[in-house]
Amino acid sequence: MSFINYSAREINCKIVYYGCGLCGKTTNLQYIYEKTNPESKGKMISLATETERTLFFDFLPLSLGEIKGFKTRFHLYTVPGQIFYDASRKLILKGVDGIVFVVDSQAERMDANIESFENMKENLHEHGYDIEQIPYVIQYNKRDLPSAVPVEEIRKILNPQGVPDFEAIAPKGIGVFETLKAVIKLVLIELKKGAR
Amino acid sequence: MAYPQLVMYEEEAKQISAILDKLVRDSNAKAVFLVDKDGQLISQSGETENFDSTSLASLTAGNIAATGGLAKLIGEKEFSIIFHEGEKDNIHISIVGQRVILVVIFDNRSSLGLVRLRVRKASDELASIFDKLAEKSTKAASSESPFAEITDEDIDKLFNI
């Protein structure tokens, strides 16, 4: 949950990048890290295996501007995508304010995407959240690969709710900031709703 | 929502800060940090400029979450204390009032026994403040929240950096 600090005049929110193994969650964070002004970002932490697979999480703190005199800080996390790390994945979702679900667009990964989406719903449910109440956006990543499934088809399966969705090629940065901006916007709108 | 939102007010922030200052002195610690279970830094005291407190907060919360997962696996509710011993510096991590995490970093000017003793006292005081805060934030309704008035423009402005 977001943390409002009246004393330090800060709001902190937690955003989690979720998705199947090798879909590009860490790549999203790395691109954001590279392209953000040094004064707006903290250190990026990656708890990864020796082969650079995420073991526990990646973490990137971002400070954006002020809203109503409050500094806004966003903590971006990724989950480990590999199936057998489910226990860790569940832990990272705790206290989440907004989610980016990253889809690997390749035809051969569709089953993995669906499985990961279902897994996310289950894990959210175990924390007492409902996917319909959590602000989330979808990113269709790897659009440049030859076996990429048309967006319309993926949308039918993974985004029947019609949440904001974006096409991306994460290593080149295409769609990365659009996705981040959209999820931050949803989180702030939720904060506004909660404040009423 | 499943978890109540953590809100910090001026009055409680001061009280917490005073408790942490005292804990640093009484336990001869290098630095003390108070972190919420989601990894957000709440307060700190001591030689904190030598540490990357944001990273420290997120890793501590990850550590507590993983340890909590292990505890459940063997049928424990939680492990309320974790201690990491280094060559020079040590970290003592404990859960306060099931809500927040207290981190004490100390070297050979102090000892585990002393830290544990002082942490216990500070924890009781902190727990009662967080009880109060929880009550206050449930009561303090939205009326005074500054975020009810956020406009689309405010949000767009954030990205012009």
Interface residues (C-beta under 8 A of the other chain):
Chain A: M1 S2 F3 I4 N5 Y6 S7 A8 I11 N12 K14 N37 S40 G42 K43 I45 L47 F56 F57 F59 P61 L64 G65 I67 K68 G69 F70 T72 H75 Y77 A87 S88 K90 L91 I92 K94 G95 H127 G128 Y129 Q133 K181 I184 K185 L188 I189 L191 K192 G194 A195 R196
Chain B: M1 A2 Y3 P4 Q5 L6 V7 M8 Y9 E10 E12 A13 K14 D36 K37 D38 G39 Q40 I42 D52 T54 S55 S58 L59 G62 A65 A66 G68 G69 S142 S145 P146 F147 A148 E149 I150 D154 I155 K157 L158 F159 N160 I161
